Amino acid sequence: SSLASFEMSMAARHLLQAPAAPLPTLPPMPKVALPPMPSIPTLPLPPLPTLPNQPTLPKLPTLPPMPAVPKVTLPPLPSNPVPTIPTTIPSIPNIPSTIPTIPFPSPPPSN
């Protein structure tokens, strides 16, 4: 089977190395004149049937005017004093900037 694949590859190489054959020239096709299309006769359209007049809807009776609703005055809201938020920030006591040194006992000397 390897001999067949060797022959196939040699044939493919021969085809690749062969100069391209010139394309055959096609003879000019004869022009065929189409017969003229027959004219379609215009059909007379039948007149559209007229719609019957819509019956007018009976007038709805006018609604009686709404009775005037008496204006209800709300009682005044109780004026509770609103607590005022203090706008001044209480002063922070001064923190000393130096850290006090704490005396540490020195470790015993290691022998």
C-alpha positions as CSV (number, residue, x, y, z in Angstrom):
1,S,0.0,0.0,0.0
2,S,3.0,2.3,0.5
3,L,3.9,1.9,-3.1
4,A,0.4,3.1,-4.1
5,S,0.8,6.2,-1.9
6,F,4.3,6.8,-3.3
7,E,2.8,6.7,-6.9
8,M,0.0,9.1,-5.8
9,S,2.5,11.6,-4.4
10,M,4.6,11.4,-7.6
11,A,1.6,11.9,-9.8
12,A,0.5,14.9,-7.7
13,R,4.0,16.4,-7.9
14,H,4.0,15.9,-11.7
15,L,0.7,17.7,-11.9
16,L,2.0,20.5,-9.7
17,Q,5.2,20.9,-11.8
18,A,3.4,20.7,-15.2
19,P,2.9,24.1,-16.9
20,A,-0.7,25.2,-16.7
21,A,-2.6,24.2,-19.8
22,P,-4.2,27.2,-21.7
23,L,-7.9,27.4,-21.1
24,P,-10.0,26.5,-24.1
25,T,-11.7,29.5,-25.6
26,L,-15.4,29.2,-25.5
27,P,-17.2,29.9,-28.8
28,P,-19.4,33.0,-28.6
29,M,-22.9,32.1,-27.6
30,P,-25.6,33.1,-30.1
31,K,-27.7,35.9,-28.8
32,V,-31.3,34.6,-28.5
33,A,-33.9,37.4,-29.0
34,L,-36.7,37.0,-26.5
35,P,-40.2,37.4,-27.9
36,P,-41.9,40.5,-26.6
37,M,-44.0,40.0,-23.6
38,P,-47.7,39.9,-24.3
39,S,-49.4,42.9,-22.8
40,I,-51.8,42.0,-20.0
41,P,-55.2,43.6,-20.6
42,T,-56.2,45.8,-17.7
43,L,-59.3,44.4,-16.1
44,P,-62.0,46.8,-15.0
45,L,-62.2,46.9,-11.3
46,P,-65.7,46.4,-9.8
47,P,-66.9,49.4,-7.8
48,L,-66.4,49.0,-4.1
49,P,-69.8,48.6,-2.3
50,T,-70.6,51.6,-0.3
51,L,-70.8,51.1,3.4
52,P,-74.2,51.8,5.0
53,N,-74.3,54.8,7.2
54,Q,-73.4,54.1,10.7
55,P,-76.4,54.7,13.0
56,T,-75.7,57.6,15.3
57,L,-75.4,56.6,18.9
58,P,-78.0,58.0,21.2
59,K,-76.8,60.9,23.2
60,L,-75.9,59.9,26.7
61,P,-77.8,61.8,29.4
62,T,-75.6,64.5,30.9
63,L,-74.5,63.6,34.4
64,P,-75.8,65.9,37.2
65,P,-73.2,68.2,38.5
66,M,-71.3,66.8,41.5
67,P,-72.3,68.2,44.8
68,A,-69.6,70.5,46.2
69,V,-67.6,68.8,48.9
70,P,-67.2,71.0,51.9
71,K,-63.6,72.0,52.4
72,V,-62.3,70.3,55.6
73,T,-59.7,72.4,57.3
74,L,-57.0,70.4,59.1
75,P,-56.3,71.3,62.7
76,P,-53.0,73.0,63.1
77,L,-50.1,70.8,63.9
78,P,-48.9,71.1,67.5
79,S,-45.8,73.2,67.3
80,N,-43.3,71.2,69.3
81,P,-39.9,72.9,69.6
82,V,-37.5,71.1,67.4
83,P,-34.3,70.3,69.3
84,T,-31.4,72.3,67.9
85,I,-28.3,70.5,67.0
86,P,-25.2,72.2,68.5
87,T,-23.0,73.6,65.7
88,T,-19.9,74.1,67.8
89,I,-17.7,71.0,68.3
90,P,-16.6,70.6,71.9
91,S,-12.8,71.2,72.2
92,I,-10.7,68.1,72.6
93,P,-8.3,68.3,75.5
94,N,-4.7,68.6,74.5
95,I,-2.9,65.3,74.2
96,P,0.8,65.6,75.1
97,S,2.9,65.0,72.1
98,T,5.8,63.4,74.0
99,I,5.3,59.8,75.1
100,P,6.4,59.4,78.7
101,T,9.3,57.0,79.0
102,I,8.7,54.0,81.1
103,P,11.8,52.7,82.9
104,F,12.4,49.1,82.0
105,P,14.6,47.0,84.3
106,S,17.6,45.9,82.4
107,P,17.8,42.1,81.9
108,P,20.5,40.3,83.9
109,P,23.7,40.0,82.0
110,S,23.9,36.6,80.3
111,N,27.1,34.6,81.2
